[in-house]
């Protein structure tokens, strides 16, 4: 194990981003996860379900950064490597594995096709556990998404771990 102190990164901001929720990708995502709710496929069905437009499937935030991230909408520094690269680069210098530990989505309001979400994020916790001869460093990040009306609609909490 190296002398690298990852805990000094707690509270560090992540590069921000803007994501436009597009109807096509969310419909395809719903199909891919075998969710047949018609509200994801039809504006009419979405309205009948009480939404202004087709809503995103519950786990869509895991993939939405791959869609609707238009370069001209991004804030300064959005393409920076950020603190996660520095943390895991240093941890991986000792070898080991990077594993996806956990993903959580907290909804505070609906997210629907046509919404433009602004993401701000931070590293919220870093801790280490030892199990037998293995040491695991857990890095927890939180990303908050506000819609075009300035309403916090979603928080995504991600836990990535390094095991050596």
C-alpha positions in Angstrom: 0.0 0.0 0.0 1.3 3.4 -0.9 1.5 6.5 1.4 -1.1 8.2 -0.8 -3.7 9.9 1.4 -6.9 9.9 -0.7 -8.9 11.4 2.2 -7.6 14.8 1.4 -9.9 14.9 -1.6 -13.1 14.7 0.5 -15.2 17.8 -0.5 -13.3 18.3 -3.8 -15.6 19.4 -6.6 -16.0 17.3 -9.8 -16.1 18.8 -13.2 -19.6 20.0 -14.0 -21.7 19.1 -17.0 -24.9 19.9 -18.8 -27.1 17.1 -20.1 -30.1 17.6 -22.4 -32.6 14.7 -21.9 -33.5 13.4 -25.3 -36.6 11.3 -25.9 -34.9 8.8 -28.3 -32.1 7.7 -26.0 -34.4 7.4 -23.0 -36.9 5.2 -25.0 -34.0 3.0 -26.2 -32.7 2.7 -22.6 -36.1 1.6 -21.4 -36.2 -1.1 -24.0 -32.7 -2.2 -23.2 -33.6 -2.7 -19.5 -36.8 -4.5 -20.5 -39.1 -1.8 -19.1 -42.3 -1.9 -21.2 -44.0 1.1 -19.5 -45.7 2.9 -22.4 -44.9 6.3 -20.8 -41.3 5.9 -21.9 -42.3 5.4 -25.6 -45.3 7.7 -26.0 -45.8 11.4 -25.2 -49.6 10.6 -24.9 -49.0 7.8 -22.5 -46.6 10.0 -20.5 -49.3 12.7 -20.2 -51.9 10.1 -19.2 -49.4 9.0 -16.4 -49.1 12.7 -15.2 -45.9 13.7 -16.9 -45.3 16.7 -19.1 -43.3 14.5 -21.5 -41.8 10.9 -21.4 -40.0 10.5 -18.1 -36.6 9.0 -17.7 -36.4 5.4 -16.5 -35.2 5.2 -12.8 -31.7 4.0 -13.6 -31.2 6.2 -16.7 -28.9 8.7 -14.9 -26.2 5.9 -14.9 -26.0 6.3 -18.7 -27.4 9.8 -19.5 -23.9 11.3 -19.6 -23.4 9.4 -22.8 -26.3 11.2 -24.4 -27.3 14.8 -24.8 -24.0 16.2 -23.6 -23.4 18.8 -26.3 -20.0 20.5 -26.3 -21.4 24.0 -26.8 -23.5 23.7 -23.6 -20.7 22.6 -21.3 -19.3 24.8 -18.6 -15.6 25.6 -18.5 -13.5 22.7 -17.3 -16.2 20.0 -18.0 -13.6 17.9 -19.9 -11.0 18.0 -17.2 -9.8 14.7 -15.8 -10.8 15.9 -12.3 -9.9 14.5 -8.9 -11.2 10.9 -9.6 -8.4 10.4 -12.1 -5.8 11.6 -9.7 -7.1 9.5 -6.8 -7.4 6.3 -8.8 -4.2 6.9 -10.7 -2.3 7.1 -7.5 -4.1 4.1 -6.0 -3.5 2.0 -9.1 0.2 2.7 -9.0 0.2 -0.1 -6.3 -1.7 -2.5 -8.6 -5.1 -3.9 -7.7 -8.5 -3.7 -9.2 -11.1 -0.9 -9.7 -14.6 -2.0 -9.0 -18.0 -0.4 -9.2 -19.4 -0.7 -5.7 -22.8 0.9 -5.6 -25.1 3.3 -7.4 -28.0 5.2 -5.8 -30.5 7.6 -7.4 -32.5 10.0 -5.3 -35.3 11.8 -7.1 -36.7 15.1 -5.8 -38.9 15.8 -8.9 -39.7 14.4 -12.3 -37.0 14.4 -15.1 -38.6 14.3 -18.5 -37.6 14.5 -22.2 -36.7 18.1 -23.0 -35.2 18.9 -19.6 -31.8 20.4 -19.6 -30.0 19.3 -16.4 -26.9 21.0 -14.9 -24.7 18.7 -12.9 -22.5 19.8 -10.0 -20.6 17.2 -8.0 -18.2 16.5 -5.2 -16.3 13.7 -3.6 -18.4 13.2 -0.4 -16.4 10.4 1.4 -13.3 8.3 1.1 -12.6 5.4 3.5 -10.6 2.2 3.7 -11.6 -1.3 4.9 -9.3 -4.2 5.4 -10.6 -7.8 4.8 -8.1 -10.5 5.4 -5.1 -9.6 3.3 -7.0 -7.2 1.0 -7.3 -3.5 1.5 -10.2 -1.6 -0.1 -10.4 2.1 -0.6 -14.0 3.4 -1.2 -14.5 6.7 -3.0 -18.0 8.1 -2.8 -19.1 10.9 -5.1 -22.4 12.8 -5.3 -23.7 14.5 -8.4 -26.6 16.9 -8.1 -28.8 17.7 -11.1 -30.9 20.9 -11.4 -33.3 21.4 -14.2 -33.7 24.5 -16.4 -36.0 26.0 -13.8 -33.3 25.8 -11.1 -35.0 22.9 -9.3 -32.9 20.1 -7.7 -34.5 17.0 -9.3 -31.9 14.3 -8.9 -28.9 13.2 -6.8 -26.7 10.4 -8.0 -24.4 8.7 -5.4 -21.7 6.5 -6.8 -19.2 4.3 -4.9 -16.1 3.2 -6.7 -13.5 1.1 -4.9 -9.9 0.1 -5.3 -8.9 -3.3 -4.0 -5.3 -4.3 -3.5 
